[in-house]
Amino acid sequence: MIPISDENPSRRPAIVTWAIMVLCVAGYLWTWKNGFDDTLSAYGFIPASARHVSGDWTLLTSLFLHGGLLHLGFNLLFLWIFGNNVEDAMGHWRYAAFYLLCGVAGALSVALMDANSYLPLVGASGAISGVLAAYVLLFPRIKVNVAVPLGIVFYPLPVSAFFVVGLWFILALANAWIVGPSQPGTAWWAHVGGFVAGLALTPLLKSPDVPLFGRPINESGDRQSF
């Protein structure tokens, strides 16, 4: 089940979301040009460094690097679908701070679970997990169009954001418990940590006029609440 769009218009351009997407693409091209191994080792976050270096700058650089096209593509897809509405609900500057804080929380969650790991951690997954958490708190009943594979055909199906994000988090949490944090591959604890941070930060950083558990913008441009 892959999200492909949502039915949730926004009031203003998602400037920060688009800027993040451009930076992630630029980061991937730069990494590809300079060599993945060397670049990711130098600019990815090393969990073991968290106990030695205060304010490690790779906590931020790692958020804009990706280890492959699929990694980059899926992250940008989720950010494109869900990020614009969260940015709309928070405003540009608060959303930017929210995104970075969730990303840092995700990376530190990996360090907490495996403080001795020297595997470089890269990717926007922790930050985007926070965006998903914000979306489900703000717009749980919004319809998200997903592609469901039926054999070789993908069937489009509208389902609630609560179901899509809830299922995504259950799978992320299950994988985090099953797959050891020291294993190479997907850093599931970054997903979990970023999501939890998003749940905690959304009520604090959303705009005062945007309710929790709200509806999309109506035709007059105003938001409706339950």
C-alpha positions as CSV (number, residue, x, y, z in Angstrom):
1,M,0.0,0.0,0.0
2,I,1.7,3.1,-1.3
3,P,0.3,6.7,-0.7
4,I,0.0,8.6,-4.0
5,S,-2.0,11.7,-3.0
6,D,-4.3,13.2,-0.5
7,E,-7.6,15.2,-0.6
8,N,-6.4,18.1,1.5
9,P,-5.9,21.5,-0.1
10,S,-3.5,24.0,1.5
11,R,-3.8,27.8,1.9
12,R,-0.3,28.8,0.9
13,P,2.7,27.5,-1.1
14,A,4.8,24.9,0.8
15,I,8.0,26.9,0.4
16,V,9.9,25.0,3.1
17,T,8.8,21.6,1.9
18,W,9.9,22.3,-1.6
19,A,13.2,23.7,-0.3
20,I,13.8,20.5,1.7
21,M,13.1,18.3,-1.4
22,V,15.5,20.4,-3.5
23,L,18.2,20.0,-0.8
24,C,17.7,16.3,-0.6
25,V,18.0,15.9,-4.4
26,A,21.0,18.1,-4.4
27,G,22.5,16.1,-1.6
28,Y,22.0,12.9,-3.4
29,L,23.6,14.2,-6.6
30,W,26.5,15.6,-4.6
31,T,27.0,12.3,-2.8
32,W,26.8,10.4,-6.1
33,K,29.4,12.7,-7.7
34,N,31.8,12.4,-4.7
35,G,31.4,8.7,-3.9
36,F,28.8,7.3,-1.6
37,D,31.0,5.5,0.9
38,D,33.3,8.4,1.6
39,T,30.6,11.1,1.6
40,L,28.2,9.2,3.8
41,S,31.0,8.3,6.2
42,A,32.0,11.9,6.5
43,Y,28.6,13.5,6.6
44,G,26.3,10.8,8.0
45,F,25.6,10.7,11.7
46,I,27.6,8.1,13.6
47,P,25.5,7.0,16.7
48,A,28.6,6.3,18.7
49,S,29.6,9.9,18.3
50,A,26.6,11.2,20.3
51,R,28.3,10.4,23.6
52,H,31.5,12.2,22.7
53,V,30.5,15.3,20.6
54,S,28.0,17.8,21.9
55,G,25.9,19.2,19.1
56,D,27.4,17.0,16.3
57,W,26.7,18.9,13.1
58,T,26.2,15.6,11.2
59,L,22.9,15.3,13.0
60,L,21.8,18.0,10.5
61,T,23.8,17.1,7.4
62,S,22.6,13.5,7.6
63,L,19.0,14.6,7.1
64,F,19.7,15.6,3.5
65,L,21.7,12.6,2.4
66,H,20.4,9.3,1.0
67,G,22.0,6.0,0.2
68,G,20.0,5.2,-3.0
69,L,17.4,6.3,-5.4
70,L,14.6,4.2,-3.8
71,H,15.5,5.7,-0.4
72,L,15.3,9.2,-1.8
73,G,12.3,8.6,-3.9
74,F,10.0,7.2,-1.1
75,N,11.1,9.9,1.3
76,L,10.3,12.6,-1.2
77,L,7.0,11.0,-2.1
78,F,5.8,11.0,1.5
79,L,7.1,14.5,2.1
80,W,5.3,15.8,-1.0
81,I,2.0,14.3,0.0
82,F,2.0,15.1,3.7
83,G,4.4,18.0,4.2
84,N,2.5,20.8,2.5
85,N,-0.5,20.6,4.9
86,V,1.7,20.3,8.0
87,E,3.7,23.4,6.8
88,D,0.4,25.1,6.2
89,A,-0.8,24.3,9.7
90,M,2.4,25.5,11.4
91,G,3.7,28.3,9.2
92,H,7.0,28.2,7.4
93,W,9.5,28.9,10.2
94,R,7.8,26.7,12.9
95,Y,7.5,23.9,10.3
96,A,11.2,24.2,9.5
97,A,12.1,24.0,13.2
98,F,9.7,21.1,13.6
99,Y,11.2,19.2,10.7
100,L,14.8,19.5,12.0
101,L,13.9,18.7,15.6
102,C,12.1,15.5,14.5
103,G,15.0,14.5,12.3
104,V,17.4,15.0,15.2
105,A,15.2,13.1,17.6
106,G,15.1,10.2,15.1
107,A,18.8,10.1,14.8
108,L,19.3,10.3,18.6
109,S,16.8,7.5,19.0
110,V,19.1,5.2,17.0
111,A,22.1,6.3,19.2
112,L,20.0,5.6,22.3
113,M,19.2,2.1,21.1
114,D,22.7,1.3,19.9
115,A,25.3,3.7,21.4
116,N,28.2,1.7,20.0
117,S,27.2,1.7,16.4
118,Y,29.7,3.2,13.9
119,L,27.4,2.7,10.9
120,P,26.7,6.1,9.3
121,L,23.0,7.1,9.5
122,V,21.6,9.1,6.6
123,G,18.2,10.0,5.3
124,A,15.1,12.2,6.0
125,S,13.1,9.3,7.4
126,G,13.1,10.5,11.1
127,A,12.0,14.0,10.1
128,I,9.4,12.8,7.7
129,S,8.1,10.4,10.4
130,G,7.5,13.5,12.5
131,V,5.6,15.0,9.6
132,L,3.4,11.9,9.4
133,A,2.7,12.2,13.2
134,A,1.7,15.8,12.8
135,Y,-0.6,15.0,9.8
136,V,-2.5,12.3,11.7
137,L,-2.9,14.6,14.7
138,L,-4.2,17.4,12.6
139,F,-6.1,15.6,9.8
140,P,-6.9,12.1,10.9
141,R,-10.1,11.7,8.7
142,I,-8.6,13.2,5.5
143,K,-8.8,10.7,2.6
144,V,-5.4,9.6,1.4
145,N,-5.3,7.9,-2.0
146,V,-3.1,4.7,-1.9
147,A,-2.1,2.2,-4.5
148,V,-2.9,-1.3,-3.5
149,P,-1.1,-4.0,-5.5
150,L,-3.4,-6.7,-6.9
151,G,-1.2,-9.0,-8.8
152,I,0.6,-6.9,-11.4
153,V,-2.0,-4.1,-11.2
154,F,-2.0,-1.3,-8.6
155,Y,-5.6,-0.4,-7.6
156,P,-6.2,3.1,-6.3
157,L,-8.1,3.2,-3.0
158,P,-9.0,6.2,-0.8
159,V,-8.6,5.5,2.9
160,S,-8.3,7.7,6.0
161,A,-5.0,9.3,7.0
162,F,-5.5,7.7,10.5
163,F,-5.5,4.2,8.9
164,V,-2.6,4.9,6.5
165,V,-0.3,6.5,9.1
166,G,-1.4,4.2,11.9
167,L,-0.6,1.1,9.8
168,W,2.7,2.7,8.8
169,F,3.7,3.3,12.4
170,I,2.7,-0.2,13.5
171,L,4.9,-1.7,10.8
172,A,7.8,0.6,11.7
173,L,7.5,-0.2,15.4
174,A,7.3,-4.0,14.7
175,N,10.4,-3.8,12.5
176,A,12.2,-1.8,15.1
177,W,11.6,-4.6,17.6
178,I,12.4,-7.4,15.2
179,V,15.4,-6.0,13.5
180,G,18.3,-5.3,15.7
181,P,19.4,-1.6,15.8
182,S,23.0,-2.7,14.9
183,Q,21.9,-4.3,11.6
184,P,22.7,-2.4,8.4
185,G,19.7,-1.3,6.3
186,T,16.6,0.7,7.4
187,A,17.1,2.5,10.7
188,W,13.6,1.7,12.1
189,W,14.3,3.4,15.5
190,A,14.8,6.7,13.6
191,H,11.2,6.3,12.3
192,V,9.9,5.6,15.7
193,G,11.8,8.4,17.4
194,G,10.9,10.9,14.8
195,F,7.2,10.0,15.0
196,V,7.1,10.2,18.8
197,A,8.8,13.6,18.6
198,G,6.2,14.7,16.1
199,L,3.4,13.7,18.3
200,A,4.9,15.8,21.2
201,L,5.8,18.8,19.2
202,T,2.7,19.3,17.0
203,P,0.4,20.7,19.7
204,L,3.2,23.2,20.6
205,L,4.1,24.4,17.1
206,K,0.8,24.3,15.2
207,S,-0.8,27.7,14.5
208,P,-3.4,28.7,17.1
209,D,-6.1,28.9,14.5
210,V,-5.6,25.3,13.4
211,P,-7.3,22.7,15.7
212,L,-6.2,19.2,16.4
213,F,-8.2,16.5,14.6
214,G,-9.4,19.1,12.0
215,R,-10.8,19.0,8.5
216,P,-9.4,20.4,5.3
217,I,-10.0,23.9,4.1
218,N,-13.5,24.5,2.9
219,E,-14.4,26.4,-0.3
220,S,-14.2,29.8,1.5
221,G,-10.6,29.2,2.4
222,D,-11.2,28.6,6.1
223,R,-10.5,25.5,8.2
224,Q,-13.3,23.6,9.8
225,S,-13.1,21.6,13.1
226,F,-15.0,18.7,14.5
